[in-house]
Amino acid sequence: MSSAQDPFYIVKEEIQESIDKLQSTFHQWERIPSDTGEQVHLTKELLAGCESIEWQVDELDKAIGVASRDPSWYGIDNVELEKRRRWTATARTQVGNMKKAVLAGKELNGSGTASGMRRELMRMPNAHKTDTSNHYAGRDNDDFIESESDRQLLLIKQQDEELDELSASVERIGGVGLTIHEELIAQERIIDELGTEMDSTSNRLDFVQKKVAMVMKKAGAKGQIMMIVFLLVLFIILFVLVFLT
């Protein structure tokens, strides 16, 4: 399964977009003077957004916990699980810091003091550190995506080969089944013909037996003895012809 198809990365992308929008709203909230209607509105929006994202991250953590029970079933390994846990921890920290800053800002008077408190709670790094961190994080992400893509392509190739072998096996089994079906039909036809011949032979035998019975009845005892003698002589002649000549 590629990163684009992995449900984790789909949900991660949605949550990251929500965090980016929340950070943009937070920076806007920082620039607005305190005790204004707009800041109150943004404060409510920020707190609601933080709670929503925290809930989504918790659900994603639960899914990671389920996958950790049998990582091979989901096509991932322990390294991937650890990376996913680190991301959810980072996302929860970002949202938690914004939430703390907003709650602290509600209790402070004066935009200068509130701004200083917010920056302290957010622990914002300087521009150079941020750029360096983003550079290495981006490079790590690129390496991870590339390795994950290669691994998923290998898995897809192996699955395609297994499906080809399975398809060939099914075709062979289908061919054998068709041959057996044809043989059964042929055997059934032969059995039907044999049954017909047996019925015909049985009828003929019954007819001959009736004729013989009638002849024996008409000939009487003397005639029966003469017929037996005749058949015996005929048998001896046939025996001599077959075995002695």
MIDOSE-1310 file (N, C-alpha, C; in nm, 2 decimals, decimal comma, always signed):
residues 245
mssa	+0,08/-0,12/+0,00/+0,00/+0,00/+0,00/+0,09/+0,12/+0,00; +0,07/+0,22/-0,09/+0,15/+0,34/-0,10/+0,11/+0,44/+0,00; +0,19/+0,54/+0,03/+0,16/+0,64/+0,13/+0,03/+0,71/+0,09; +0,01/+0,73/-0,04/-0,11/+0,80/-0,08/-0,24/+0,72/-0,05
qdpf	-0,23/+0,59/-0,04/-0,34/+0,50/-0,01/-0,35/+0,46/+0,14; -0,25/+0,49/+0,22/-0,24/+0,45/+0,36/-0,34/+0,54/+0,43; -0,44/+0,48/+0,50/-0,53/+0,57/+0,58/-0,47/+0,66/+0,68; -0,35/+0,61/+0,74/-0,28/+0,70/+0,83/-0,24/+0,83/+0,77
yivk	-0,18/+0,82/+0,65/-0,13/+0,94/+0,59/-0,24/+1,03/+0,54; -0,35/+0,97/+0,50/-0,47/+1,05/+0,46/-0,52/+1,13/+0,58; -0,54/+1,06/+0,69/-0,58/+1,13/+0,81/-0,48/+1,23/+0,86; -0,35/+1,19/+0,85/-0,24/+1,28/+0,90/-0,24/+1,41/+0,81
eeiq	-0,26/+1,40/+0,68/-0,26/+1,52/+0,60/-0,38/+1,61/+0,64; -0,50/+1,55/+0,67/-0,61/+1,63/+0,70/-0,58/+1,70/+0,84; -0,53/+1,63/+0,93/-0,50/+1,69/+1,06/-0,39/+1,80/+1,05; -0,29/+1,77/+0,97/-0,19/+1,87/+0,95/-0,24/+2,00/+0,89
esid	-0,33/+1,98/+0,79/-0,40/+2,10/+0,73/-0,48/+2,18/+0,84; -0,55/+2,10/+0,93/-0,62/+2,17/+1,03/-0,53/+2,24/+1,13; -0,41/+2,18/+1,16/-0,31/+2,25/+1,25/-0,26/+2,37/+1,18; -0,23/+2,37/+1,05/-0,17/+2,48/+0,98/-0,28/+2,60/+0,98
klqs	-0,40/+2,57/+0,96/-0,51/+2,67/+0,96/-0,52/+2,73/+1,10; -0,51/+2,64/+1,20/-0,52/+2,68/+1,34/-0,40/+2,77/+1,38; -0,28/+2,74/+1,33/-0,17/+2,83/+1,36/-0,19/+2,96/+1,29; -0,24/+2,96/+1,17/-0,27/+3,09/+1,10/-0,36/+3,17/+1,18
tfhq	-0,47/+3,11/+1,23/-0,57/+3,18/+1,31/-0,51/+3,23/+1,44; -0,42/+3,15/+1,50/-0,35/+3,19/+1,62/-0,26/+3,31/+1,60; -0,18/+3,31/+1,49/-0,10/+3,43/+1,47/-0,19/+3,56/+1,45; -0,30/+3,54/+1,38/-0,40/+3,65/+1,37/-0,45/+3,69/+1,50
weri	-0,48/+3,60/+1,59/-0,52/+3,63/+1,73/-0,42/+3,70/+1,81; -0,29/+3,67/+1,78/-0,18/+3,74/+1,85/-0,17/+3,89/+1,82; -0,21/+3,92/+1,69/-0,19/+4,06/+1,65/-0,31/+4,15/+1,68; -0,42/+4,08/+1,73/-0,54/+4,16/+1,76/-0,53/+4,21/+1,91
psdt	-0,56/+4,34/+1,93/-0,56/+4,39/+2,07/-0,66/+4,31/+2,16; -0,62/+4,30/+2,28/-0,71/+4,22/+2,38/-0,84/+4,30/+2,41; -0,93/+4,23/+2,46/-1,06/+4,28/+2,50/-1,14/+4,34/+2,39; -1,13/+4,28/+2,27/-1,21/+4,32/+2,15/-1,30/+4,21/+2,11
geqv	-1,41/+4,24/+2,04/-1,50/+4,14/+2,00/-1,44/+4,04/+1,91; -1,35/+4,08/+1,82/-1,29/+3,99/+1,72/-1,20/+3,89/+1,80; -1,13/+3,94/+1,90/-1,04/+3,85/+1,97/-1,12/+3,75/+2,05; -1,23/+3,79/+2,10/-1,32/+3,69/+2,18/-1,37/+3,59/+2,08
hltk	-1,41/+3,63/+1,96/-1,45/+3,53/+1,86/-1,34/+3,44/+1,82; -1,22/+3,49/+1,80/-1,11/+3,40/+1,76/-1,07/+3,31/+1,87; -1,08/+3,36/+2,00/-1,05/+3,28/+2,11/-1,14/+3,15/+2,12; -1,27/+3,18/+2,10/-1,36/+3,06/+2,10/-1,33/+2,97/+1,98
ella	-1,30/+3,03/+1,86/-1,27/+2,94/+1,75/-1,14/+2,86/+1,77; -1,04/+2,92/+1,83/-0,91/+2,85/+1,86/-0,93/+2,74/+1,96; -1,01/+2,76/+2,06/-1,03/+2,66/+2,16/-1,11/+2,54/+2,11; -1,21/+2,57/+2,03/-1,29/+2,47/+1,96/-1,20/+2,39/+1,87
gces	-1,12/+2,46/+1,79/-1,03/+2,39/+1,69/-0,93/+2,30/+1,76; -0,87/+2,35/+1,88/-0,78/+2,27/+1,95/-0,84/+2,14/+2,00; -0,96/+2,15/+2,06/-1,03/+2,03/+2,11/-1,06/+1,93/+2,00; -1,10/+1,99/+1,88/-1,13/+1,90/+1,77/-1,01/+1,82/+1,72
iewq	-0,90/+1,90/+1,71/-0,77/+1,83/+1,66/-0,72/+1,73/+1,77; -0,73/+1,77/+1,89/-0,69/+1,68/+2,00/-0,76/+1,55/+1,99; -0,89/+1,56/+1,97/-0,98/+1,44/+1,96/-0,93/+1,35/+1,84; -0,90/+1,42/+1,72/-0,86/+1,35/+1,60/-0,73/+1,28/+1,63
vdel	-0,63/+1,35/+1,69/-0,50/+1,29/+1,72/-0,52/+1,17/+1,82; -0,61/+1,18/+1,92/-0,63/+1,07/+2,01/-0,68/+0,95/+1,93; -0,78/+0,97/+1,84/-0,83/+0,86/+1,76/-0,72/+0,80/+1,67; -0,63/+0,88/+1,62/-0,52/+0,83/+1,54/-0,43/+0,75/+1,62
dkai	-0,41/+0,79/+1,75/-0,32/+0,72/+1,84/-0,38/+0,58/+1,87; -0,52/+0,57/+1,88/-0,58/+0,45/+1,90/-0,56/+0,35/+1,78; -0,57/+0,41/+1,66/-0,55/+0,33/+1,54/-0,41/+0,27/+1,54; -0,31/+0,36/+1,58/-0,17/+0,31/+1,58/-0,15/+0,20/+1,69
gvas	-0,22/+0,21/+1,80/-0,22/+0,11/+1,90/-0,27/-0,02/+1,85; -0,38/-0,02/+1,77/-0,43/-0,14/+1,71/-0,33/-0,20/+1,61; -0,27/-0,12/+1,53/-0,17/-0,17/+1,43/-0,05/-0,22/+1,50; -0,01/-0,17/+1,62/+0,11/-0,22/+1,68/+0,09/-0,36/+1,74
rdps	-0,03/-0,41/+1,75/-0,05/-0,55/+1,79/-0,01/-0,65/+1,69; -0,02/-0,62/+1,56/+0,02/-0,71/+1,45/+0,07/-0,62/+1,33; +0,18/-0,56/+1,34/+0,23/-0,47/+1,24/+0,24/-0,54/+1,10; +0,28/-0,66/+1,09/+0,29/-0,73/+0,96/+0,16/-0,74/+0,89
wygi	+0,05/-0,75/+0,96/-0,08/-0,76/+0,90/-0,12/-0,63/+0,82; -0,07/-0,52/+0,88/-0,10/-0,39/+0,81/+0,02/-0,35/+0,72; +0,12/-0,43/+0,70/+0,23/-0,40/+0,61/+0,32/-0,29/+0,66; +0,34/-0,28/+0,79/+0,43/-0,18/+0,85/+0,52/-0,25/+0,95
dnve	+0,62/-0,18/+0,99/+0,72/-0,23/+1,09/+0,73/-0,14/+1,21; +0,81/-0,18/+1,31/+0,82/-0,10/+1,43/+0,88/+0,04/+1,41; +0,97/+0,05/+1,31/+1,03/+0,18/+1,28/+0,92/+0,28/+1,23; +0,83/+0,23/+1,15/+0,72/+0,31/+1,10/+0,62/+0,34/+1,21
lekr	+0,60/+0,25/+1,30/+0,51/+0,27/+1,41/+0,57/+0,38/+1,50; +0,70/+0,38/+1,53/+0,76/+0,48/+1,61/+0,75/+0,62/+1,54; +0,77/+0,62/+1,41/+0,76/+0,75/+1,34/+0,62/+0,81/+1,35; +0,52/+0,72/+1,34/+0,38/+0,77/+1,36/+0,35/+0,82/+1,50
rrwt	+0,41/+0,75/+1,60/+0,38/+0,79/+1,73/+0,45/+0,93/+1,76; +0,57/+0,95/+1,70/+0,64/+1,07/+1,72/+0,56/+1,19/+1,66; +0,50/+1,16/+1,54/+0,42/+1,27/+1,47/+0,30/+1,30/+1,56; +0,23/+1,20/+1,61/+0,11/+1,24/+1,69/+0,15/+1,31/+1,81
atar	+0,27/+1,27/+1,87/+0,31/+1,34/+1,99/+0,35/+1,49/+1,96; +0,41/+1,51/+1,85/+0,45/+1,65/+1,81/+0,32/+1,73/+1,78; +0,22/+1,67/+1,71/+0,10/+1,74/+1,68/+0,02/+1,77/+1,81; +0,02/+1,68/+1,91/-0,05/+1,71/+2,03/+0,02/+1,82/+2,11
tqvg	+0,16/+1,82/+2,10/+0,23/+1,93/+2,17/+0,20/+2,06/+2,11; +0,20/+2,07/+1,97/+0,17/+2,20/+1,91/+0,04/+2,25/+1,94; -0,06/+2,16/+1,94/-0,20/+2,20/+1,97/-0,21/+2,24/+2,12; -0,15/+2,16/+2,20/-0,15/+2,19/+2,35/-0,09/+2,32/+2,38
nmkk	+0,02/+2,36/+2,32/+0,09/+2,49/+2,34/+0,00/+2,60/+2,30; -0,06/+2,59/+2,18/-0,15/+2,69/+2,13/-0,27/+2,71/+2,23; -0,32/+2,60/+2,28/-0,44/+2,60/+2,37/-0,40/+2,67/+2,50; -0,28/+2,64/+2,55/-0,23/+2,70/+2,68/-0,21/+2,85/+2,66
avla	-0,16/+2,89/+2,54/-0,14/+3,03/+2,51/-0,27/+3,11/+2,51; -0,37/+3,05/+2,44/-0,50/+3,12/+2,43/-0,56/+3,13/+2,57; -0,56/+3,02/+2,65/-0,62/+3,03/+2,78/-0,54/+3,13/+2,87; -0,41/+3,13/+2,86/-0,33/+3,23/+2,94/-0,36/+3,37/+2,89
gkel	-0,38/+3,39/+2,76/-0,41/+3,52/+2,71/-0,54/+3,58/+2,76; -0,64/+3,49/+2,78/-0,77/+3,53/+2,83/-0,75/+3,59/+2,97; -0,65/+3,54/+3,05/-0,64/+3,59/+3,19/-0,54/+3,71/+3,20; -0,48/+3,75/+3,10/-0,38/+3,86/+3,11/-0,44/+3,98/+3,05
ngsg	-0,40/+4,10/+3,10/-0,44/+4,23/+3,04/-0,32/+4,29/+2,98; -0,35/+4,34/+2,86/-0,24/+4,41/+2,79/-0,18/+4,32/+2,68; -0,18/+4,37/+2,56/-0,14/+4,28/+2,45/+0,01/+4,25/+2,45; +0,09/+4,34/+2,51/+0,24/+4,32/+2,51/+0,27/+4,20/+2,60
tasg	+0,21/+4,20/+2,72/+0,24/+4,09/+2,82/+0,18/+3,96/+2,77; +0,06/+3,97/+2,71/+0,00/+3,84/+2,66/+0,08/+3,79/+2,54; +0,13/+3,87/+2,46/+0,21/+3,83/+2,35/+0,34/+3,76/+2,40; +0,40/+3,82/+2,50/+0,52/+3,76/+2,56/+0,49/+3,62/+2,62
mrre	+0,38/+3,61/+2,69/+0,34/+3,49/+2,75/+0,31/+3,38/+2,64; +0,24/+3,42/+2,53/+0,21/+3,33/+2,43/+0,34/+3,27/+2,36; +0,44/+3,36/+2,34/+0,56/+3,31/+2,28/+0,64/+3,22/+2,37; +0,63/+3,25/+2,50/+0,70/+3,17/+2,59/+0,64/+3,03/+2,60
lmrm	+0,50/+3,03/+2,60/+0,43/+2,90/+2,60/+0,45/+2,82/+2,47; +0,46/+2,89/+2,36/+0,48/+2,82/+2,23/+0,62/+2,78/+2,21; +0,72/+2,85/+2,29/+0,86/+2,82/+2,28/+0,90/+2,82/+2,13; +0,87/+2,94/+2,08/+0,90/+2,96/+1,93/+1,05/+2,97/+1,91
pnah	+1,11/+2,89/+1,82/+1,26/+2,90/+1,79/+1,29/+3,01/+1,70; +1,41/+3,05/+1,70/+1,45/+3,16/+1,61/+1,44/+3,12/+1,46; +1,45/+3,21/+1,37/+1,43/+3,18/+1,23/+1,54/+3,08/+1,18; +1,66/+3,10/+1,22/+1,77/+3,01/+1,17/+1,74/+2,86/+1,21
ktdt	+1,71/+2,85/+1,34/+1,68/+2,71/+1,39/+1,56/+2,65/+1,32; +1,46/+2,73/+1,30/+1,34/+2,68/+1,23/+1,37/+2,63/+1,09; +1,45/+2,72/+1,02/+1,48/+2,68/+0,88/+1,57/+2,55/+0,88; +1,66/+2,54/+0,97/+1,75/+2,42/+0,97/+1,67/+2,30/+1,01
snhy	+1,58/+2,32/+1,11/+1,49/+2,20/+1,15/+1,40/+2,16/+1,04; +1,34/+2,26/+0,97/+1,26/+2,23/+0,85/+1,33/+2,16/+0,74; +1,46/+2,20/+0,72/+1,54/+2,14/+0,62/+1,56/+1,99/+0,64; +1,61/+1,96/+0,77/+1,64/+1,82/+0,80/+1,51/+1,74/+0,81
agrd	+1,40/+1,80/+0,86/+1,28/+1,73/+0,86/+1,23/+1,69/+0,72; +1,24/+1,79/+0,63/+1,20/+1,77/+0,50/+1,28/+1,66/+0,43; +1,41/+1,66/+0,46/+1,50/+1,56/+0,40/+1,46/+1,42/+0,45; +1,44/+1,41/+0,58/+1,40/+1,29/+0,64/+1,27/+1,24/+0,59
nddf	+1,17/+1,33/+0,57/+1,05/+1,29/+0,51/+1,06/+1,24/+0,37; +1,15/+1,31/+0,29/+1,17/+1,26/+0,15/+1,23/+1,12/+0,15; +1,33/+1,10/+0,24/+1,39/+0,97/+0,24/+1,29/+0,86/+0,29; +1,21/+0,90/+0,38/+1,11/+0,80/+0,43/+1,01/+0,77/+0,32
iese	+0,96/+0,87/+0,26/+0,86/+0,85/+0,15/+0,92/+0,77/+0,04; +1,05/+0,80/+0,00/+1,11/+0,72/-0,10/+1,13/+0,57/-0,06; +1,18/+0,55/+0,06/+1,19/+0,41/+0,10/+1,06/+0,34/+0,11; +0,96/+0,41/+0,17/+0,83/+0,35/+0,18/+0,77/+0,32/+0,04
sdrq	+0,79/+0,41/-0,05/+0,74/+0,39/-0,19/+0,80/+0,26/-0,25; +0,94/+0,25/-0,23/+1,00/+0,13/-0,29/+0,95/+0,01/-0,22; +0,93/+0,01/-0,09/+0,88/-0,11/-0,02/+0,74/-0,15/-0,07; +0,66/-0,05/-0,09/+0,52/-0,07/-0,13/+0,52/-0,12/-0,28
llli	+0,61/-0,07/-0,36/+0,61/-0,12/-0,50/+0,66/-0,27/-0,50; +0,75/-0,30/-0,41/+0,80/-0,44/-0,40/+0,68/-0,53/-0,36; +0,61/-0,49/-0,26/+0,49/-0,56/-0,21/+0,39/-0,58/-0,32; +0,36/-0,48/-0,40/+0,27/-0,48/-0,50/+0,31/-0,58/-0,61
kqqd	+0,44/-0,58/-0,64/+0,50/-0,67/-0,74/+0,49/-0,82/-0,69; +0,52/-0,84/-0,57/+0,50/-0,98/-0,51/+0,35/-1,02/-0,52; +0,26/-0,93/-0,48/+0,12/-0,96/-0,49/+0,08/-0,99/-0,63; +0,13/-0,92/-0,73/+0,09/-0,94/-0,87/+0,14/-1,08/-0,91
eeld	+0,26/-1,12/-0,87/+0,32/-1,25/-0,90/+0,23/-1,36/-0,84; +0,20/-1,34/-0,71/+0,11/-1,44/-0,65/-0,02/-1,45/-0,71; -0,08/-1,34/-0,75/-0,21/-1,34/-0,82/-0,20/-1,41/-0,96; -0,09/-1,39/-1,03/-0,07/-1,46/-1,16/-0,06/-1,61/-1,13
elsa	+0,02/-1,66/-1,03/+0,03/-1,80/-1,00/-0,11/-1,85/-0,96; -0,18/-1,78/-0,88/-0,32/-1,82/-0,84/-0,41/-1,84/-0,96; -0,40/-1,74/-1,05/-0,49/-1,74/-1,17/-0,45/-1,86/-1,26; -0,32/-1,89/-1,27/-0,28/-2,01/-1,35/-0,33/-2,14/-1,29
sver	-0,32/-2,15/-1,15/-0,37/-2,27/-1,08/-0,53/-2,28/-1,10; -0,60/-2,17/-1,09/-0,74/-2,18/-1,11/-0,78/-2,22/-1,25; -0,70/-2,18/-1,35/-0,72/-2,22/-1,49/-0,70/-2,37/-1,51; -0,59/-2,42/-1,44/-0,56/-2,56/-1,45/-0,67/-2,64/-1,38
iggv	-0,71/-2,60/-1,27/-0,82/-2,67/-1,20/-0,95/-2,67/-1,28; -0,98/-2,55/-1,34/-1,09/-2,55/-1,43/-1,09/-2,64/-1,55; -0,97/-2,65/-1,61/-0,95/-2,75/-1,72/-0,97/-2,89/-1,67; -0,91/-2,93/-1,55/-0,93/-3,06/-1,50/-1,08/-3,09/-1,47
glti	-1,15/-2,99/-1,42/-1,29/-3,01/-1,39/-1,37/-3,03/-1,51; -1,34/-2,95/-1,62/-1,41/-2,97/-1,75/-1,38/-3,11/-1,81; -1,26/-3,16/-1,80/-1,23/-3,29/-1,85/-1,31/-3,40/-1,77; -1,31/-3,39/-1,64/-1,39/-3,48/-1,56/-1,53/-3,48/-1,59
heel	-1,59/-3,36/-1,62/-1,73/-3,35/-1,66/-1,75/-3,42/-1,79; -1,67/-3,40/-1,89/-1,68/-3,47/-2,01/-1,67/-3,62/-2,00; -1,58/-3,67/-1,91/-1,57/-3,81/-1,89/-1,69/-3,87/-1,83; -1,75/-3,79/-1,73/-1,87/-3,84/-1,67/-1,99/-3,85/-1,76
iaqe	-1,99/-3,75/-1,85/-2,10/-3,75/-1,95/-2,08/-3,87/-2,04; -1,96/-3,90/-2,09/-1,93/-4,02/-2,17/-1,96/-4,15/-2,10; -1,92/-4,16/-1,97/-1,95/-4,28/-1,90/-2,10/-4,30/-1,88; -2,17/-4,19/-1,86/-2,32/-4,20/-1,84/-2,38/-4,25/-1,97
riid	-2,33/-4,20/-2,09/-2,38/-4,24/-2,21/-2,36/-4,39/-2,24; -2,24/-4,44/-2,20/-2,21/-4,58/-2,22/-2,30/-4,67/-2,13; -2,32/-4,62/-2,00/-2,40/-4,70/-1,91/-2,55/-4,70/-1,96; -2,59/-4,59/-2,02/-2,73/-4,59/-2,08/-2,74/-4,69/-2,19
elgt	-2,64/-4,69/-2,28/-2,64/-4,79/-2,40/-2,63/-4,93/-2,35; -2,55/-4,96/-2,24/-2,54/-5,09/-2,19/-2,67/-5,14/-2,13; -2,73/-5,05/-2,06/-2,86/-5,08/-2,00/-2,97/-5,11/-2,11; -2,96/-5,04/-2,22/-3,06/-5,06/-2,33/-3,03/-5,20/-2,39
emds	-2,90/-5,23/-2,41/-2,86/-5,36/-2,46/-2,90/-5,48/-2,37; -2,88/-5,46/-2,24/-2,92/-5,56/-2,14/-3,07/-5,58/-2,14; -3,15/-5,48/-2,16/-3,29/-5,49/-2,16/-3,33/-5,57/-2,29; -3,27/-5,54/-2,40/-3,30/-5,61/-2,52/-3,26/-5,75/-2,52
tsnr	-3,14/-5,78/-2,46/-3,09/-5,92/-2,45/-3,19/-6,00/-2,35; -3,23/-5,93/-2,24/-3,32/-6,00/-2,15/-3,45/-6,04/-2,22; -3,50/-5,94/-2,30/-3,63/-5,97/-2,37/-3,61/-6,09/-2,47; -3,49/-6,09/-2,54/-3,47/-6,20/-2,63/-3,45/-6,33/-2,56
ldfv	-3,38/-6,33/-2,44/-3,37/-6,45/-2,37/-3,50/-6,51/-2,31; -3,58/-6,42/-2,27/-3,72/-6,46/-2,23/-3,79/-6,52/-2,34; -3,78/-6,47/-2,46/-3,85/-6,52/-2,58/-3,80/-6,66/-2,61; -3,66/-6,68/-2,61/-3,61/-6,81/-2,64/-3,65/-6,91/-2,54
qkkv	-3,65/-6,87/-2,41/-3,68/-6,97/-2,30/-3,83/-7,01/-2,32; -3,91/-6,92/-2,36/-4,05/-6,96/-2,38/-4,07/-7,05/-2,50; -3,99/-7,03/-2,60/-3,99/-7,12/-2,72/-3,94/-7,26/-2,68; -3,83/-7,26/-2,61/-3,77/-7,39/-2,57/-3,87/-7,46/-2,48
amvm	-3,94/-7,39/-2,39/-4,04/-7,45/-2,30/-4,15/-7,51/-2,38; -4,19/-7,44/-2,49/-4,30/-7,49/-2,57/-4,26/-7,61/-2,65; -4,13/-7,61/-2,70/-4,08/-7,72/-2,78/-4,07/-7,84/-2,69; -4,02/-7,82/-2,57/-4,00/-7,93/-2,47/-4,13/-7,99/-2,43
kkag	-4,23/-7,91/-2,42/-4,36/-7,95/-2,38/-4,43/-8,03/-2,49; -4,41/-7,99/-2,61/-4,47/-8,06/-2,72/-4,39/-8,20/-2,75; -4,26/-8,20/-2,73/-4,18/-8,32/-2,76/-4,21/-8,43/-2,66; -4,24/-8,40/-2,54/-4,26/-8,50/-2,44/-4,13/-8,55/-2,39
akgq	-4,13/-8,66/-2,31/-4,02/-8,72/-2,24/-3,92/-8,78/-2,35; -3,98/-8,85/-2,44/-3,89/-8,91/-2,54/-3,82/-8,81/-2,63; -3,89/-8,71/-2,66/-3,84/-8,60/-2,74/-3,73/-8,52/-2,67; -3,75/-8,51/-2,54/-3,65/-8,44/-2,46/-3,52/-8,51/-2,45
immi	-3,54/-8,65/-2,44/-3,42/-8,74/-2,43/-3,34/-8,73/-2,57; -3,41/-8,73/-2,68/-3,35/-8,72/-2,81/-3,28/-8,59/-2,83; -3,34/-8,48/-2,78/-3,28/-8,35/-2,79/-3,16/-8,34/-2,71; -3,16/-8,40/-2,59/-3,04/-8,39/-2,50/-2,93/-8,47/-2,57
vfll	-2,96/-8,59/-2,63/-2,86/-8,66/-2,70/-2,80/-8,59/-2,81; -2,89/-8,52/-2,89/-2,85/-8,44/-3,00/-2,76/-8,33/-2,96; -2,79/-8,26/-2,85/-2,71/-8,15/-2,81/-2,58/-8,20/-2,76; -2,58/-8,32/-2,69/-2,45/-8,38/-2,64/-2,36/-8,41/-2,76
vlfi	-2,42/-8,47/-2,86/-2,34/-8,51/-2,98/-2,28/-8,38/-3,05; -2,37/-8,28/-3,05/-2,33/-8,15/-3,11/-2,21/-8,09/-3,03; -2,22/-8,10/-2,90/-2,12/-8,04/-2,82/-1,98/-8,12/-2,84; -1,99/-8,25/-2,85/-1,87/-8,33/-2,87/-1,81/-8,29/-3,01
ilfv	-1,89/-8,28/-3,11/-1,84/-8,24/-3,24/-1,77/-8,10/-3,24; -1,83/-8,01/-3,17/-1,77/-7,88/-3,16/-1,65/-7,88/-3,08; -1,64/-7,96/-2,98/-1,52/-7,97/-2,89/-1,41/-8,03/-2,98; -1,43/-8,13/-3,06/-1,33/-8,19/-3,14/-1,28/-8,09/-3,24
lvfl	-1,37/-8,02/-3,30/-1,33/-7,92/-3,41/-1,25/-7,81/-3,35; -1,28/-7,77/-3,23/-1,21/-7,66/-3,17/-1,08/-7,70/-3,11; -1,07/-7,80/-3,04/-0,95/-7,83/-2,96/-0,86/-7,94/-3,03; -0,91/-8,02/-3,12/-0,83/-8,13/-3,18/-0,79/-8,11/-3,32
t	-0,84/-8,00/-3,38/-0,80/-7,97/-3,52/-0,72/-7,85/-3,53
